[in-house]
Amino acid sequence: YAKDIDIEGLLIHDELDTIAPFRASEKVHNNWKGSRLIKTKGYGHSMHQDFVSEQVMDFLNS
């Protein structure tokens, strides 16, 4: 499905996520021309860190 997305998008995924595998986001990113993938390490599945919020705000403001 990602090959058909024609807008920019942001993926943020932790490589140590035990709920959703990181490789899934890599696959989406590799097929979505307008995507940006930010890999984190040590956040797990929860993305409540300031770094993540800052990345989302930067993306939305760009």
Secondary structure by P-SEA (a helix, b strand, c coil): ccccccccbbbbbbcccccccaaaaaaaaaacccbbbbbbcccccccccaaaaaaaaaaaac
